[in-house]
Structures are given as C-alpha cells and as structure tokens.
Amino acid sequence: MTAKMAQYGIAAVFLLLGGWALFAPASVIELAVTPEYRDSAYLTTFTMACFGSQAVLFGIMALVLEWHACAFLVFAAALLPFFWFNYHFHYVEPVLTSIGMLDFAGNVTMLVLALLGWRAAKQAEASA
C-alpha cells in the first residue's frame, strides 16, 4: 500500500460517514442514536449536518494535500481519544446504537490506514 492510497482511504471514511451526516442528518439520528437520546428538534438535525460538513471538509482536504510520514503519525495519535468516545457512548452511556458504532469501525479503519500510510511515507522519504 502506498501512502497516497492510505490517505485516500482515510478520505473515503470521512466522505462516506460525513456525507451521510451532512445530507441525511435525520437518518443518522434515527439509526445511530438510541431512542432515549434521540431528538427530532431542528437544532439537533442542524448540528448533525454541521458535524457532517466538517467531516466532508476534512475528507476533501485529505484528498488534495500531500501527507508526509509525520502527518500520518499525528493523525493516528489524534484518533485515540475517539476510541474512548465510542466506548463511553456505547457501553457506559448508551447513546450510540450498533449502527452508531460505524464511527468506531471508521476509526479503526483510519487508524490502520494511518499506520500503513506512515510506514509507506517513511520508506518513501528515506529513499528520496
């Protein structure tokens, strides 16, 4: 796997999940949030769409920027608190449904891709 392929994979996770939240926020709330925490208020839907727009923005940037080894490593480290978030809001305070745990699956995917991208970029930088 090349660093660019890893970067594109990370972008795909942001674009897919972020696009879902941006273009179908009510669907995300209905499927990913447990009934006890579900809210159909306008501000809730608006906030979910804003969350999605931020993810789409990052996904686009991940497509167009050139990541060096350090960027992959920093991104991998920055993902770590999100694993606590997924654990806490699924098991401790059950806000996320099993479908909501697609966020966890995306985080695992991006962590693996970040580490593979780091290794590939590090090798490419060493040989340049």
N, C-alpha and C positions, 0 to 999 in steps of 0.2 A: 504494500500500500504506500502510495506517495503522500507527502504532506498535503498537497493540494486536494487529493481525494478525501483525506480525513477532514480537511477544512470544509469541503462541500457536503460531507455527511453531517457535520455539526450544523451547517447552514440549513440543511434539509429538515432536521428536527425542529429548529426554530421556525422555519417557514410553515411546516405542516401543523404543528401544535399551535403556534401563534396565529396562523391564518384561520384555524378553526375558531379560536377565541375572538379574533377580530371580526370575522364575517358571520359567525353564528354563536354569539355570546350566550343567548338563551339556551341553546343546545348544550353548551359546555356546562352551564349551571344545572340544567335538568339531569344530565348524565353523569357529571363528575362530582357533584356535591350531594351529600346525604340530605334526606328530606328535613331533618331537624335544623339544618343550617341554610337550606335553600331559601332564596328570596327573589321575588319577581319584580322588585322595585326598579324604577328606571335607573337610579344611580348604581345599583348592583350590575345591571346589564352594561351600563356605560363604563363602569370600572373594569369589567371583564374585557370589553372591547379595547380599552386603553392598554390593558396588560398584553393583549394580543398584538396591538400595534407596535408596542415596544419590542416584542419578540420578533415580529416581522422585520422591523428596522434592523435589529442585530443580525438576523438571518441574511438580509441583503448585504450588510457590511461584511459579513463573513464570506460572502461570495466574491466581493470585489477587492478586498485587501489581501496583501501577501503576509501570511503569518510566518514568523521565524520561530525557532525552537523555544525561545523564551515565552512567546505569546501562548503557545500550546500549554506549556507548563503552568503559567499563571492562570490560564483558563481552567485547567484541571483543578488547581487549588481553589479557585473561586467557586467551583461547583460543589465542593464538600459541604458547606452549610445547607445546601438544598436537600441533601440526604437526611439531615436532621428534620427539616421541614416536612419531607414526605413521611418519615417515620412518625413524627409527633401528630401530624394532622390526618393520619390514617389509623394509627393504633392507640395513641394516648387520647387525643381529642378527635373523634371520628367525623371529620369534615369531608374528607375525600372518599368517594366510593372506589370500588375496584377499577372502574373506568378512569376515575380521577388519578389513579396510580399510573396512568400512561405518562404522567410527569416523571415519575420515578424511572420508568423504562427509558424515557428520553434522556434523563440524567445519566443513567448507566451507559447508554449508547454513546453519549457525548464524552463521558469520562474515558471510555475505552478508545474512542477516536482521538481524543486529545493526547492520550499517552502514545498511541501509534503515530500520530502526527508529530509529536515531539521527537520521537525516535527517528522518524524519517527525515525531519528537518535538520536534526542534529547531524545525521550522517551526510546529508546534502551539504550542509555548511562546512563540515570537516573536509569534504572532498573538493570544495570550491577554492 
